[in-house]
Amino acid sequence: MNIWQGEFPTSNTAEDGYAASAPVKSFPANKFGLYNMVGNVWEWTRDWWTTKHSNDFQTDPVGPSSGKDKVKKGGSYMCHKSYCYRYRNAARSQNTPDSSASNLGFRCSMDTVD
């Protein structure tokens, strides 16, 4: 997992081999065969940000139909336990859709062919 090692924000020791983002497949896949699901870069999602969530069980819930900020998930190489401690799949944060940063990206995916 590509996260900040060392003293944040003054010294990233890059013990994982990367001081910034790492290429895909730099770390082993998880048990589902997916790479870089946590750390490396925050990933944009299609959902608009909200803090109002239903307590009802939902499968793949959709957020509001519009908003000011979009959801980003997963943490980044700039996450450190003294700073954001959000390098986990369920971590959510938000940014305006016109935001850009070296620790923010998106994931390309496709259906498998049988």
Salt bridges, closest charged atoms under 4 A:
GLU43 OE2 - ARG107 NH2 2.74
ASP60 OD2 - ARG46 NH2 3.83
